[in-house]
Amino acid sequence: MGRTNPTYRDRLREFEERYQPFRRALRYEHQLDFDRLFERADATAHAASYRNATDPAVATLLSMLLAHEAEIRELHERLAAAEGHDGVADVDRSDDGDGSEAPDVETTD
């Protein structure tokens, strides 16, 4: 017995293939960025597969956003470490994602 429904990874490949004309119209460096977006979406395929949606667009975009958020967090942590702070709490992040502005974190210098 074979699979009757395509997997998320199959749908992701189809989704990427549909946007190949868009990719070809990009400058070379942006083509590489485009490829990385889909690599990031593939990295969280386990979570997207759990949803089992027929259209992978939302799960793909969420996976890409999640990867970007993780990268931003890591960069904030590296910046805080380079500046001698204890962690992310010392870095001002004006938007915590809920639409309201977070208060500035005061530091004692």
C-alpha atoms as one frame of an Amber mdcrd trajectory, in Angstrom:
protein
   0.000   0.000   0.000   1.321   3.434  -0.929   0.564   6.865   0.401  -2.667
   8.320  -0.923  -1.938  11.881   0.202   1.211  13.846  -0.560   3.383  14.639
   2.439   4.126  18.168   3.611   7.603  17.885   2.104   6.041  16.903  -1.234
   3.715  19.893  -1.060   6.599  22.153  -0.029   8.573  21.066  -3.105   5.516
  21.734  -5.297   5.072  25.150  -3.674   8.729  26.004  -4.288   8.476  24.781
  -7.870   5.475  27.045  -8.546   7.621  30.036  -7.550  10.626  29.158  -9.711
   9.721  31.831 -12.314   9.775  34.376  -9.474  13.147  33.021  -8.308  14.623
  33.243 -11.807  13.602  36.912 -12.010  15.573  37.723  -8.835  19.169  38.890
  -8.756  21.655  36.136  -8.009  22.193  37.024  -4.327  18.425  37.102  -3.790
  18.082  33.727  -5.485  20.371  32.341  -2.781  18.203  34.011  -0.121  15.108
  32.509  -1.740  16.714  29.065  -1.568  17.580  29.577   2.110  13.962  30.437
   2.891  12.841  27.068   1.606  15.688  25.320   3.420  14.403  26.929   6.612
  10.856  25.837   5.845  12.112  22.291   5.327  13.921  22.400   8.682  10.599
  22.576  10.537   8.743  20.153   8.281   8.076  17.887  11.263   5.844  20.556
  12.839   4.196  21.532   9.558   3.488  17.872   8.765   1.646  17.551  12.055
  -0.931  20.069  10.820  -1.464  18.058   7.590  -2.892  20.979   5.609  -3.684
  20.633   1.921  -2.078  24.012   1.174   1.461  24.356   2.539   1.640  28.151
   2.132   0.729  29.139   5.698   2.886  26.453   7.320   5.758  27.334   4.987
   5.564  31.036   5.799   5.279  30.326   9.533   8.327  28.068   9.328  10.282
  30.798   7.552   9.201  33.396  10.117  10.092  31.062  12.971  13.570  30.587
  11.537  13.994  34.347  11.222  12.794  34.900  14.796  15.264  32.287  16.062
  18.068  33.983  14.145  17.114  37.395  15.551  17.071  35.953  19.085  20.492
  34.385  18.570  21.881  37.659  17.228  20.463  39.550  20.223  22.073  37.020
  22.561  25.419  37.344  20.783  25.180  41.127  20.879  24.352  41.092  24.579
  27.275  38.749  25.264  29.639  40.937  23.230  28.514  44.011  25.150  29.016
  42.227  28.457  25.348  41.875  29.375  23.990  38.766  31.057  21.412  37.907
  28.423  18.573  38.891  26.164  16.701  40.705  28.966  19.259  43.504  28.779
  18.605  44.132  25.085  15.749  46.532  24.277  13.204  44.782  22.085  10.513
  47.370  21.509   7.989  44.903  20.098   7.203  41.692  21.919   4.794  40.517
  19.237   1.470  41.307  20.890   1.093  44.730  19.302   1.922  46.660  22.450
   5.249  48.272  23.065   7.397  46.697  25.732   8.854  49.005  28.359  12.525
  49.848  28.043  14.738  47.758  30.290  16.817  49.974  32.494  20.434  49.095
  33.019  22.798  50.437  35.590  26.101  51.554  34.157
